[in-house]
Amino acid sequence: MIRLKLLDFVIIFSVLLITIILTLIIYSGYNLPGLLKITSESDVYFFTLDTDRTVQISGPIGNSVIRIEAGSAFFTDSPCHDKLCVKTGHLNKTGDWAGCLPNKVFISIVKNGNSSEEAINETDSVSY
Amino acid sequence: MKPIQSVTEKNNLIAILAGCSLFLSLIEFTIPKPLPFMRIGLANIPVMISLVILSPRQTFFLMFIKVLGQSLVSGTLFSYIFLFSIAGSFSSCSAMLFVKHMFRSKVSMVGISAAGAFISNSVQVLMACIFIFEKSAVVIAPPFLATGLVTSVLLGLFTEYFINHSEWLKGKVRT
Protein backbone atom coordinates (compact mmCIF):
# COMPACT_ATOMS: atom_id res chain seq x y z
CA MET A 1 0.00 0.00 0.00
CA ILE A 2 2.41 2.65 1.19
CA ARG A 3 5.95 1.76 0.31
CA LEU A 4 8.45 3.47 2.57
CA LYS A 5 11.93 3.97 1.19
CA LEU A 6 15.18 3.46 3.02
CA LEU A 7 15.82 7.20 3.06
CA ASP A 8 12.54 7.78 4.90
CA PHE A 9 13.84 5.71 7.77
CA VAL A 10 17.20 7.47 7.59
CA ILE A 11 15.48 10.86 7.90
CA ILE A 12 13.09 9.73 10.64
CA PHE A 13 15.85 8.17 12.70
CA SER A 14 18.19 11.11 12.31
CA VAL A 15 15.43 13.48 13.41
CA LEU A 16 14.69 11.16 16.34
CA LEU A 17 18.37 11.02 17.24
CA ILE A 18 18.76 14.80 17.14
CA THR A 19 15.65 15.19 19.29
CA ILE A 20 16.94 12.70 21.88
CA ILE A 21 20.41 14.27 21.96
CA LEU A 22 18.90 17.76 22.32
CA THR A 23 16.65 16.50 25.11
CA LEU A 24 19.62 15.10 26.99
CA ILE A 25 21.70 18.22 26.49
CA ILE A 26 18.93 20.67 27.40
CA TYR A 27 17.46 18.87 30.39
CA SER A 28 20.74 17.66 31.91
CA GLY A 29 21.66 21.28 32.66
CA TYR A 30 18.92 21.42 35.25
CA ASN A 31 20.68 19.16 37.71
CA LEU A 32 23.70 21.41 37.98
CA PRO A 33 24.24 23.06 41.35
CA GLY A 34 23.24 26.70 41.46
CA LEU A 35 25.74 29.49 41.74
CA LEU A 36 25.85 31.93 44.61
CA LYS A 37 26.42 35.44 43.36
CA ILE A 38 27.81 37.83 45.93
CA THR A 39 27.82 41.49 45.03
CA SER A 40 29.78 43.72 47.35
CA GLU A 41 30.41 47.42 47.05
CA SER A 42 33.44 46.87 44.84
CA ASP A 43 33.32 43.31 43.49
CA VAL A 44 31.15 40.47 42.25
CA TYR A 45 31.97 36.92 43.34
CA PHE A 46 30.58 33.57 42.22
CA PHE A 47 30.64 30.38 44.27
CA THR A 48 29.21 26.98 43.50
CA LEU A 49 26.77 25.72 46.11
CA ASP A 50 28.10 22.17 46.16
CA THR A 51 31.25 23.01 48.15
CA ASP A 52 30.91 24.07 51.78
CA ARG A 53 32.88 27.18 52.67
CA THR A 54 32.75 30.39 54.65
CA VAL A 55 33.32 33.67 52.86
CA GLN A 56 34.14 37.02 54.38
CA ILE A 57 33.14 40.03 52.38
CA SER A 58 34.33 43.43 53.44
CA GLY A 59 32.01 46.37 53.09
CA PRO A 60 31.89 49.99 54.19
CA ILE A 61 31.06 49.17 57.85
CA GLY A 62 32.86 45.88 58.35
CA ASN A 63 32.93 42.22 57.35
CA SER A 64 29.85 40.25 56.36
CA VAL A 65 30.25 36.51 56.85
CA ILE A 66 28.47 34.22 54.42
CA ARG A 67 28.36 30.48 54.89
CA ILE A 68 27.71 27.99 52.09
CA GLU A 69 26.60 24.66 53.47
CA ALA A 70 24.77 21.64 52.05
CA GLY A 71 23.54 23.41 48.95
CA SER A 72 22.28 26.51 50.68
CA ALA A 73 23.82 29.85 51.52
CA PHE A 74 23.15 32.26 54.37
CA PHE A 75 24.57 35.23 56.22
CA THR A 76 26.03 34.12 59.55
CA ASP A 77 27.20 37.49 60.73
CA SER A 78 26.98 41.07 59.69
CA PRO A 79 28.17 44.35 61.17
CA CYS A 80 24.81 46.06 60.63
CA HIS A 81 22.50 46.77 63.60
CA ASP A 82 19.20 45.21 62.53
CA LYS A 83 20.69 41.94 61.12
CA LEU A 84 17.94 41.61 58.53
CA CYS A 85 20.29 39.72 56.23
CA VAL A 86 20.96 37.09 58.90
CA LYS A 87 17.24 36.81 59.62
CA THR A 88 16.50 36.15 55.95
CA GLY A 89 17.79 32.65 56.56
CA HIS A 90 18.87 30.02 54.07
CA LEU A 91 18.85 30.52 50.32
CA ASN A 92 18.64 27.39 48.24
CA LYS A 93 16.46 27.99 45.19
CA THR A 94 17.35 29.92 42.05
CA GLY A 95 16.18 33.48 42.55
CA ASP A 96 16.46 33.47 46.36
CA TRP A 97 18.25 36.53 47.64
CA ALA A 98 19.36 38.29 50.77
CA GLY A 99 21.07 41.55 51.26
CA CYS A 100 22.70 43.78 53.77
CA LEU A 101 22.04 47.35 52.74
CA PRO A 102 24.23 49.09 55.36
CA ASN A 103 27.21 46.98 54.37
CA LYS A 104 26.29 47.03 50.65
CA VAL A 105 26.46 43.24 50.29
CA PHE A 106 23.88 41.47 48.17
CA ILE A 107 23.77 37.71 47.66
CA SER A 108 21.51 35.78 45.32
CA ILE A 109 21.33 32.34 43.79
CA VAL A 110 21.60 32.40 40.04
CA LYS A 111 21.05 29.58 37.63
CA ASN A 112 24.16 27.81 36.50
CA GLY A 113 24.07 28.50 32.79
CA ASN A 114 27.32 26.74 31.97
CA SER A 115 26.89 23.06 31.38
CA SER A 116 30.59 22.19 31.26
CA GLU A 117 32.77 21.43 34.24
CA GLU A 118 35.56 23.70 33.02
CA ALA A 119 33.30 26.72 33.11
CA ILE A 120 32.47 26.05 36.76
CA ASN A 121 36.12 25.61 37.64
CA GLU A 122 36.86 28.79 35.77
CA THR A 123 34.44 30.86 37.83
CA ASP A 124 35.86 29.18 40.92
CA SER A 125 39.43 30.11 40.18
CA VAL A 126 38.38 33.64 39.33
CA SER A 127 36.59 33.98 42.63
CA TYR A 128 39.49 32.71 44.72
CA MET B 1 7.87 12.70 -18.91
CA LYS B 2 6.89 16.31 -19.39
CA PRO B 3 3.53 17.28 -17.96
CA ILE B 4 1.05 18.61 -20.47
CA GLN B 5 -0.42 21.41 -18.43
CA SER B 6 -1.30 24.93 -19.37
CA VAL B 7 -0.35 27.86 -17.17
CA THR B 8 -3.97 28.54 -16.25
CA GLU B 9 -4.49 24.94 -15.26
CA LYS B 10 -1.50 25.10 -12.93
CA ASN B 11 -2.62 28.39 -11.45
CA ASN B 12 -6.01 26.82 -10.83
CA LEU B 13 -4.22 24.04 -8.98
CA ILE B 14 -2.54 26.59 -6.71
CA ALA B 15 -5.93 28.10 -5.92
CA ILE B 16 -7.49 24.71 -5.21
CA LEU B 17 -4.61 23.62 -2.98
CA ALA B 18 -4.58 26.96 -1.17
CA GLY B 19 -8.31 26.60 -0.57
CA CYS B 20 -7.79 23.09 0.83
CA SER B 21 -4.99 24.40 2.99
CA LEU B 22 -7.15 27.16 4.47
CA PHE B 23 -10.00 24.74 5.08
CA LEU B 24 -7.67 22.29 6.82
CA SER B 25 -6.19 25.01 9.01
CA LEU B 26 -9.71 25.98 10.04
CA ILE B 27 -10.36 22.36 10.95
CA GLU B 28 -7.14 22.37 12.93
CA PHE B 29 -8.23 25.41 14.97
CA THR B 30 -11.13 23.38 16.32
CA ILE B 31 -8.82 20.68 17.68
CA PRO B 32 -7.64 21.45 21.22
CA LYS B 33 -3.90 21.60 21.76
CA PRO B 34 -1.86 21.42 24.96
CA LEU B 35 0.29 24.36 23.84
CA PRO B 36 -0.62 26.99 21.26
CA PHE B 37 2.56 26.39 19.30
CA MET B 38 2.03 22.65 19.02
CA ARG B 39 0.30 22.16 15.74
CA ILE B 40 -0.67 19.08 13.85
CA GLY B 41 0.09 20.75 10.54
CA LEU B 42 -2.95 19.56 8.60
CA ALA B 43 -2.60 22.64 6.39
CA ASN B 44 0.72 21.33 5.17
CA ILE B 45 -0.86 18.38 3.36
CA PRO B 46 -1.73 20.49 0.28
CA VAL B 47 1.77 21.98 0.33
CA MET B 48 3.26 18.48 0.28
CA ILE B 49 0.92 17.47 -2.53
CA SER B 50 2.03 20.54 -4.46
CA LEU B 51 5.60 19.22 -4.32
CA VAL B 52 4.71 16.56 -6.85
CA ILE B 53 2.38 18.53 -9.10
CA LEU B 54 3.73 22.07 -9.12
CA SER B 55 7.08 23.71 -9.78
CA PRO B 56 9.21 24.86 -6.81
CA ARG B 57 8.27 28.48 -7.45
CA GLN B 58 4.59 27.68 -7.41
CA THR B 59 5.06 25.66 -4.22
CA PHE B 60 6.60 28.70 -2.54
CA PHE B 61 3.73 30.83 -3.79
CA LEU B 62 1.23 28.33 -2.37
CA MET B 63 3.12 28.34 0.93
CA PHE B 64 2.91 32.14 1.02
CA ILE B 65 -0.85 32.12 0.36
CA LYS B 66 -1.24 29.48 3.07
CA VAL B 67 0.60 31.54 5.69
CA LEU B 68 -1.25 34.71 4.69
CA GLY B 69 -4.62 32.98 4.83
CA GLN B 70 -3.88 31.27 8.14
CA SER B 71 -2.81 34.50 9.78
CA LEU B 72 -5.87 36.33 8.42
CA VAL B 73 -8.13 33.66 9.85
CA SER B 74 -6.39 33.46 13.22
CA GLY B 75 -5.93 37.25 13.45
CA THR B 76 -2.17 37.14 13.85
CA LEU B 77 -1.27 38.88 10.59
CA PHE B 78 0.32 41.91 12.24
CA SER B 79 1.89 40.20 15.23
CA TYR B 80 5.19 38.46 15.79
CA ILE B 81 3.43 35.12 15.38
CA PHE B 82 3.17 35.89 11.68
CA LEU B 83 6.95 36.16 11.48
CA PHE B 84 7.33 32.81 13.22
CA SER B 85 4.77 31.30 10.93
CA ILE B 86 6.32 32.58 7.72
CA ALA B 87 9.86 31.72 8.79
CA GLY B 88 8.82 28.19 9.74
CA SER B 89 6.85 27.64 6.57
CA PHE B 90 9.49 29.13 4.31
CA SER B 91 12.29 27.04 5.80
CA SER B 92 10.27 23.83 5.84
CA CYS B 93 9.23 24.47 2.25
CA SER B 94 12.87 24.91 1.25
CA ALA B 95 13.85 21.78 3.17
CA MET B 96 11.09 19.69 1.59
CA LEU B 97 11.98 20.90 -1.90
CA PHE B 98 15.65 20.20 -1.21
CA VAL B 99 14.96 16.65 -0.01
CA LYS B 100 12.53 16.05 -2.84
CA HIS B 101 14.88 17.23 -5.60
CA MET B 102 18.00 15.78 -4.02
CA PHE B 103 16.72 12.24 -3.67
CA ARG B 104 13.76 12.21 -6.07
CA SER B 105 12.27 8.69 -6.10
CA LYS B 106 14.55 7.46 -3.32
CA VAL B 107 12.44 9.19 -0.72
CA SER B 108 8.71 9.13 -0.04
CA MET B 109 6.46 11.80 1.41
CA VAL B 110 7.08 10.45 4.91
CA GLY B 111 10.74 11.42 4.86
CA ILE B 112 10.00 14.74 3.18
CA SER B 113 7.35 15.52 5.78
CA ALA B 114 9.60 14.58 8.70
CA ALA B 115 12.44 16.72 7.36
CA GLY B 116 10.14 19.68 6.73
CA ALA B 117 8.57 19.52 10.17
CA PHE B 118 11.93 19.22 11.86
CA ILE B 119 13.38 22.23 10.04
CA SER B 120 10.26 24.30 10.63
CA ASN B 121 10.16 23.52 14.34
CA SER B 122 13.89 24.10 14.81
CA VAL B 123 13.72 27.45 13.05
CA GLN B 124 10.77 28.55 15.18
CA VAL B 125 12.46 27.51 18.43
CA LEU B 126 15.63 29.30 17.35
CA MET B 127 13.65 32.43 16.55
CA ALA B 128 11.95 32.22 19.93
CA CYS B 129 15.37 32.03 21.58
CA ILE B 130 16.86 34.89 19.60
CA PHE B 131 14.06 37.43 19.30
CA ILE B 132 11.35 37.03 21.90
CA PHE B 133 12.48 35.01 24.86
CA GLU B 134 15.76 34.34 26.56
CA LYS B 135 18.04 31.46 25.75
CA SER B 136 15.97 29.38 28.17
CA ALA B 137 13.27 29.06 25.50
CA VAL B 138 15.14 25.97 24.27
CA VAL B 139 13.38 23.98 27.00
CA ILE B 140 10.34 23.78 24.74
CA ALA B 141 12.43 22.31 21.91
CA PRO B 142 12.32 18.58 22.88
CA PRO B 143 8.52 18.20 23.25
CA PHE B 144 8.06 20.46 20.24
CA LEU B 145 10.37 18.37 18.05
CA ALA B 146 9.04 15.06 19.35
CA THR B 147 5.37 15.83 18.65
CA GLY B 148 6.41 17.35 15.33
CA LEU B 149 8.10 14.11 14.35
CA VAL B 150 5.06 12.00 15.21
CA THR B 151 2.51 14.22 13.47
CA SER B 152 4.73 14.75 10.44
CA VAL B 153 5.18 11.01 9.94
CA LEU B 154 1.41 10.49 10.17
CA LEU B 155 0.76 13.35 7.74
CA GLY B 156 3.45 11.99 5.43
CA LEU B 157 1.83 8.55 5.44
CA PHE B 158 -1.52 10.08 4.60
CA THR B 159 -0.07 12.26 1.83
CA GLU B 160 1.83 9.36 0.31
CA TYR B 161 -1.33 7.29 0.30
CA PHE B 162 -3.33 10.18 -1.17
CA ILE B 163 -0.83 10.78 -3.97
CA ASN B 164 -0.81 7.12 -4.93
CA HIS B 165 -4.57 6.63 -4.84
CA SER B 166 -6.22 9.91 -5.77
CA GLU B 167 -8.14 9.85 -9.05
CA TRP B 168 -7.99 13.63 -9.13
CA LEU B 169 -4.22 13.65 -9.01
CA LYS B 170 -3.79 11.10 -11.79
CA GLY B 171 -2.09 12.70 -14.78
CA LYS B 172 -1.15 15.77 -12.78
CA VAL B 173 1.83 14.23 -11.00
CA ARG B 174 5.22 15.28 -12.35
CA THR B 175 8.20 12.89 -12.54
HADDOCK unambig.tbl for C-alpha pairs under 7 A between the chains (distance, minus, plus):
assign (segid A and resid 2 and name CA) (segid B and resid 160 and name CA) 6.80 0.50 0.50
assign (segid A and resid 2 and name CA) (segid B and resid 161 and name CA) 6.03 0.50 0.50
assign (segid A and resid 4 and name CA) (segid B and resid 108 and name CA) 6.23 0.50 0.50
assign (segid A and resid 5 and name CA) (segid B and resid 106 and name CA) 6.27 0.50 0.50
assign (segid A and resid 5 and name CA) (segid B and resid 107 and name CA) 5.59 0.50 0.50
assign (segid A and resid 5 and name CA) (segid B and resid 108 and name CA) 6.20 0.50 0.50
assign (segid A and resid 7 and name CA) (segid B and resid 106 and name CA) 6.51 0.50 0.50
assign (segid A and resid 7 and name CA) (segid B and resid 107 and name CA) 5.45 0.50 0.50
assign (segid A and resid 7 and name CA) (segid B and resid 111 and name CA) 6.85 0.50 0.50
assign (segid A and resid 8 and name CA) (segid B and resid 107 and name CA) 5.79 0.50 0.50
assign (segid A and resid 8 and name CA) (segid B and resid 108 and name CA) 6.39 0.50 0.50
assign (segid A and resid 8 and name CA) (segid B and resid 110 and name CA) 6.08 0.50 0.50
assign (segid A and resid 8 and name CA) (segid B and resid 111 and name CA) 4.07 0.50 0.50
assign (segid A and resid 11 and name CA) (segid B and resid 111 and name CA) 5.66 0.50 0.50
assign (segid A and resid 11 and name CA) (segid B and resid 115 and name CA) 6.63 0.50 0.50
assign (segid A and resid 12 and name CA) (segid B and resid 111 and name CA) 6.46 0.50 0.50
assign (segid A and resid 12 and name CA) (segid B and resid 114 and name CA) 6.28 0.50 0.50
assign (segid A and resid 15 and name CA) (segid B and resid 118 and name CA) 6.89 0.50 0.50
assign (segid A and resid 19 and name CA) (segid B and resid 142 and name CA) 5.96 0.50 0.50
assign (segid A and resid 19 and name CA) (segid B and resid 145 and name CA) 6.30 0.50 0.50
assign (segid A and resid 19 and name CA) (segid B and resid 146 and name CA) 6.62 0.50 0.50
assign (segid A and resid 22 and name CA) (segid B and resid 142 and name CA) 6.65 0.50 0.50
assign (segid A and resid 23 and name CA) (segid B and resid 142 and name CA) 5.29 0.50 0.50
assign (segid A and resid 26 and name CA) (segid B and resid 139 and name CA) 6.48 0.50 0.50
